Structures are given as structure tokens and as C-alpha cells.
Amino acid sequence: LTYYRGNYDTYVKTSSDQTKNSMRVYQAYLDKRAHMMEFIEKFRANAKRATMVQSRIKAVEKMDAEAPEPIEVEQVWTFSIPNPEPLGRPIISVDDVTFDYAAKAGQKKPLSEYLLQECN
């Protein structure tokens, strides 16, 4: 669980900065490893450079043990709601409706005390 100070905008900025920095660190690790592996492959059969190759192999193994975790960027999830078709007229029709907020459940009021009476 990671805590962030500030409001949501600060959280978004801070988390994106952390993701970018982690991606840079991981990319630097991959670049350095690729460079060392290129050297190892190039001079593996060369007797003069055998000690250097062994040293690089040992360094690559150590780098792999301490390697940063690969960064997985969450995909932005979007959706859209299509516009509805126009509704025909009338949308709703009511006849002789009476309405009021019930004071207590189960009690019936006289018709004259309702807020709306026989509306059309």
C-alpha cells in the first residue's frame, strides 16, 4: 500500500513520475546488460580476453540477481455510451394521480390532505 500526500492531482503526477523513473532504471539495466552480453559473445572464443569475459559473465549474473522488476503500465480503460434514439411523445402519461409523503407506514390519510390531488 502506497500513501500519497496531497490531492488527486498530486497523486496522479507523483505516480506517473515514479513510473517514468522506474522505466528509466529498468531500461538502463537492459541497455547495460545487452552491452555486456555483446562483449561476452564477441570475445568468448578469444584466449587473450578470457579473464575479461569471465569477469563480465560474473558481473552479468550479479546484475541479474539485483535486477529491477519489469514495469507494467496499466492500460487506460475507456468506454462510451451510445446516444439513445429520440423518444416519442408522450414519454409518460398519468391520469388522476394523488401523491403525498407517508408520515407513517400503513397509515392512510384523507384525500384532502395529499400534496397532489387527482393530477393529469
Backbone bond lengths (Angstrom), bond angles and torsions (degrees), N, CA, C in turn:
res aa  C-N    CA-C-N  psi(-1)  N-CA   C-N-CA  omega(-1)  CA-C   N-CA-C  phi
1 L - - - 1.449 - - 1.526 107.88 -
2 T 1.286 116.89 126.16 1.460 122.21 -179.11 1.513 109.26 -110.99
3 Y 1.321 116.21 128.46 1.459 121.47 178.55 1.522 109.36 -98.05
4 Y 1.321 116.19 139.94 1.453 122.47 179.00 1.526 108.51 -122.84
5 R 1.314 115.88 140.64 1.458 119.92 176.53 1.521 109.38 -87.30
6 G 1.298 115.86 155.07 1.459 120.44 174.92 1.511 112.88 90.25
7 N 1.333 113.91 -163.59 1.461 120.14 -176.60 1.534 110.40 -93.83
8 Y 1.313 116.62 -170.02 1.462 121.71 -175.85 1.526 111.71 -64.03
9 D 1.337 117.25 -39.44 1.461 120.11 179.37 1.525 110.83 -61.31
10 T 1.325 116.79 -39.46 1.460 120.92 177.74 1.524 110.12 -65.43
11 Y 1.324 116.87 -40.69 1.468 121.00 177.63 1.527 110.62 -60.16
12 V 1.326 117.39 -46.95 1.464 121.10 -178.35 1.517 110.22 -61.50
13 K 1.323 117.32 -45.79 1.466 121.39 -179.33 1.525 110.64 -64.73
14 T 1.321 117.35 -46.17 1.459 121.22 -178.01 1.523 111.44 -64.98
15 S 1.315 117.05 -44.57 1.468 118.97 -178.83 1.530 111.40 -67.79
16 S 1.328 117.98 -36.49 1.467 119.58 177.57 1.522 110.63 -68.32
17 D 1.346 117.58 -38.03 1.463 120.32 176.10 1.526 111.31 -63.39
18 Q 1.324 117.14 -41.63 1.463 120.77 178.43 1.523 111.29 -64.47
19 T 1.319 116.81 -39.47 1.459 120.53 178.51 1.522 110.65 -65.28
20 K 1.338 116.86 -43.64 1.463 120.39 178.78 1.524 111.24 -62.30
21 N 1.329 117.01 -43.33 1.465 120.19 179.60 1.519 111.04 -64.77
22 S 1.312 117.86 -41.40 1.464 121.30 178.12 1.521 110.90 -63.86
23 M 1.328 116.51 -38.26 1.462 119.87 177.93 1.523 111.10 -65.91
24 R 1.338 117.12 -39.00 1.464 120.60 177.19 1.526 111.22 -63.34
25 V 1.331 116.41 -43.82 1.465 120.56 179.97 1.525 110.08 -62.92
26 Y 1.317 116.99 -44.91 1.461 120.40 -179.41 1.529 110.84 -66.07
27 Q 1.322 117.63 -40.01 1.466 120.54 178.99 1.524 111.03 -66.29
28 A 1.339 117.41 -38.44 1.469 120.65 177.19 1.528 109.92 -63.58
29 Y 1.326 116.88 -40.79 1.467 120.96 177.01 1.527 110.19 -60.40
30 L 1.334 117.68 -47.07 1.464 120.95 -179.57 1.525 111.78 -62.63
31 D 1.337 116.71 -41.73 1.462 120.29 179.55 1.525 111.50 -63.50
32 K 1.321 116.88 -44.97 1.469 120.87 -179.22 1.530 110.33 -65.70
33 R 1.321 116.88 -40.69 1.458 120.42 179.56 1.528 110.14 -65.19
34 A 1.336 117.09 -42.61 1.464 120.80 179.28 1.522 110.88 -62.67
35 H 1.320 116.41 -40.12 1.462 120.58 179.04 1.532 110.88 -63.71
36 M 1.325 116.56 -43.85 1.458 119.98 179.99 1.536 111.13 -68.45
37 M 1.323 117.92 -38.08 1.460 120.41 178.06 1.524 111.31 -67.06
38 E 1.317 116.39 -33.90 1.470 120.08 176.08 1.525 110.14 -62.61
39 F 1.327 117.04 -43.85 1.462 121.71 177.68 1.528 110.53 -62.35
40 I 1.326 116.19 -44.22 1.469 120.68 -179.01 1.527 110.38 -61.84
41 E 1.318 117.44 -45.62 1.468 120.81 -179.31 1.524 111.46 -66.45
42 K 1.316 115.94 -35.41 1.466 120.38 -177.30 1.529 111.80 -70.40
43 F 1.335 117.19 -41.27 1.460 120.38 -173.08 1.532 113.74 -111.70
44 R 1.313 118.88 17.43 1.462 121.51 -178.16 1.537 111.61 -61.79
45 A 1.304 118.14 -38.42 1.466 121.83 -176.55 1.523 112.74 -88.96
46 N 1.328 118.39 -5.12 1.459 121.87 -177.37 1.530 109.48 -83.69
47 A 1.342 117.00 121.26 1.469 121.62 -177.10 1.523 111.73 -69.43
48 K 1.323 117.46 -32.22 1.459 120.94 -178.45 1.539 111.80 -67.90
49 R 1.277 115.97 -29.24 1.474 120.38 -176.53 1.531 112.96 -105.10
50 A 1.299 117.83 14.73 1.459 121.63 -176.19 1.524 111.65 -59.70
51 T 1.328 117.45 -41.78 1.480 119.35 -179.81 1.523 110.84 -66.69
52 M 1.337 116.67 -38.57 1.466 119.42 178.09 1.526 110.68 -66.24
53 V 1.322 116.49 -40.46 1.460 120.45 179.26 1.520 110.03 -63.75
54 Q 1.338 116.72 -44.54 1.468 119.97 178.91 1.527 110.74 -61.88
55 S 1.330 115.94 -39.68 1.467 120.67 178.22 1.525 110.57 -63.17
56 R 1.329 116.70 -42.62 1.469 120.76 179.14 1.527 111.36 -67.03
57 I 1.333 116.98 -38.81 1.465 119.78 177.87 1.521 109.80 -61.80
58 K 1.314 116.20 -43.44 1.465 120.59 178.85 1.534 110.46 -63.79
59 A 1.337 117.07 -40.05 1.466 121.13 178.88 1.537 111.01 -65.65
60 V 1.335 116.99 -39.46 1.473 120.52 178.93 1.523 109.94 -65.50
61 E 1.326 117.41 -41.68 1.467 120.11 177.88 1.525 110.95 -61.95
62 K 1.327 116.60 -40.51 1.469 120.42 177.98 1.533 110.38 -66.33
63 M 1.349 116.69 -41.56 1.465 120.60 177.82 1.519 110.96 -61.21
64 D 1.342 116.61 -41.52 1.459 120.40 -179.54 1.523 111.45 -64.11
65 A 1.327 116.86 -35.19 1.458 120.25 179.17 1.526 111.31 -68.04
66 E 1.325 116.40 -33.34 1.469 121.83 -177.95 1.524 112.51 -102.56
67 A 1.316 116.61 15.74 1.472 121.50 -173.93 1.526 111.48 -64.32
68 P 1.345 116.50 142.63 1.471 119.72 174.44 1.527 109.88 -70.29
69 E 1.311 114.85 155.88 1.466 120.51 179.01 1.525 109.84 -70.16
70 P 1.341 117.40 143.09 1.469 118.93 174.77 1.531 110.27 -62.79
71 I 1.312 115.93 142.98 1.456 122.18 -177.35 1.525 109.17 -91.36
72 E 1.322 115.52 128.04 1.454 121.06 175.19 1.521 108.15 -111.77
73 V 1.309 116.01 114.65 1.460 121.29 -179.74 1.525 107.71 -87.22
74 E 1.308 116.25 127.19 1.460 120.55 178.96 1.521 109.36 -69.26
75 Q 1.301 115.02 133.95 1.454 120.34 179.08 1.526 109.71 -73.67
76 V 1.315 115.30 144.02 1.458 120.42 176.76 1.518 107.92 -74.63
77 W 1.303 114.99 126.45 1.461 120.63 -177.95 1.511 108.33 -100.82
78 T 1.323 116.23 121.31 1.461 120.30 179.11 1.518 109.06 -127.48
79 F 1.289 114.94 153.53 1.444 120.69 175.50 1.518 107.71 -147.38
80 S 1.309 115.66 162.59 1.459 119.17 178.37 1.524 108.65 -138.76
81 I 1.291 114.48 149.07 1.459 121.69 177.36 1.521 106.56 -108.04
82 P 1.320 117.92 121.47 1.460 119.02 -178.10 1.532 111.00 -66.76
83 N 1.303 114.44 151.33 1.462 119.18 177.36 1.522 109.37 -67.47
84 P 1.329 117.15 135.30 1.465 119.00 -179.22 1.531 111.18 -76.00
85 E 1.299 114.08 160.13 1.466 118.73 175.05 1.519 108.41 -71.69
86 P 1.330 117.55 150.79 1.467 119.30 178.86 1.526 110.75 -61.01
87 L 1.315 115.55 141.46 1.457 121.08 179.60 1.528 109.72 -85.65
88 G 1.297 115.43 144.93 1.457 119.91 177.65 1.520 110.44 -78.14
89 R 1.293 116.52 161.66 1.461 121.37 178.61 1.503 109.58 -95.12
90 P 1.232 124.53 146.02 1.451 128.87 -13.74 1.531 111.00 -78.09
91 I 1.317 116.63 148.69 1.457 121.49 178.61 1.520 109.87 -74.28
92 I 1.322 116.44 -44.19 1.461 121.15 177.81 1.529 107.83 -143.11
93 S 1.304 115.24 146.82 1.453 119.65 179.41 1.522 107.87 -136.34
94 V 1.326 116.84 130.39 1.460 121.30 178.79 1.531 108.94 -129.46
95 D 1.305 115.75 147.50 1.467 121.65 177.92 1.520 108.85 -130.19
96 D 1.303 115.25 132.71 1.461 122.91 175.52 1.526 112.94 51.04
97 V 1.361 116.57 57.12 1.471 122.43 -179.29 1.510 108.94 -96.73
98 T 1.324 115.47 138.14 1.452 121.87 176.45 1.517 107.41 -121.86
99 F 1.363 116.63 136.40 1.459 119.63 -174.94 1.521 110.45 -141.44
100 D 1.350 114.42 144.70 1.456 121.85 171.81 1.513 107.40 -165.95
101 Y 1.326 115.64 156.87 1.449 120.50 174.18 1.516 108.15 -78.68
102 A 1.321 117.34 130.83 1.460 120.48 -178.76 1.515 109.30 -73.57
103 A 1.305 117.37 126.57 1.459 121.80 177.62 1.517 109.60 -68.27
104 K 1.303 117.06 -48.66 1.455 122.68 178.04 1.520 107.37 -138.53
105 A 1.316 114.82 143.72 1.458 119.20 -178.71 1.529 109.89 -64.93
106 G 1.291 116.03 136.13 1.457 120.76 176.74 1.516 114.31 90.27
107 Q 1.330 119.03 -11.35 1.469 120.92 179.75 1.520 109.19 -89.91
108 K 1.285 116.33 139.44 1.459 121.53 176.59 1.516 108.58 -109.09
109 K 1.337 115.65 135.64 1.454 121.80 178.43 1.521 109.38 -97.60
110 P 1.306 116.31 158.34 1.469 118.28 170.49 1.522 109.08 -68.20
111 L 1.287 118.30 149.27 1.465 124.01 -175.77 1.523 112.50 -56.68
112 S 1.297 118.59 -29.51 1.467 121.56 -176.97 1.535 112.27 -72.24
113 E 1.334 119.97 -15.84 1.464 122.59 -177.10 1.537 113.20 -95.19
114 Y 1.327 118.81 0.93 1.469 121.02 -179.75 1.520 110.56 -75.23
115 L 1.345 116.63 151.08 1.474 121.15 178.66 1.531 111.25 -66.50
116 L 1.304 116.62 -50.19 1.448 121.28 177.80 1.515 107.60 -115.32
117 Q 1.322 115.48 133.37 1.451 119.54 -176.64 1.509 110.48 -127.04
118 E 1.298 116.47 123.84 1.459 125.34 175.33 1.537 112.38 46.18
119 C 1.344 114.73 54.90 1.479 120.58 178.73 1.512 110.11 -81.24
120 N 1.329 116.72 147.79 1.451 122.72 176.79 1.528 109.27 -121.26
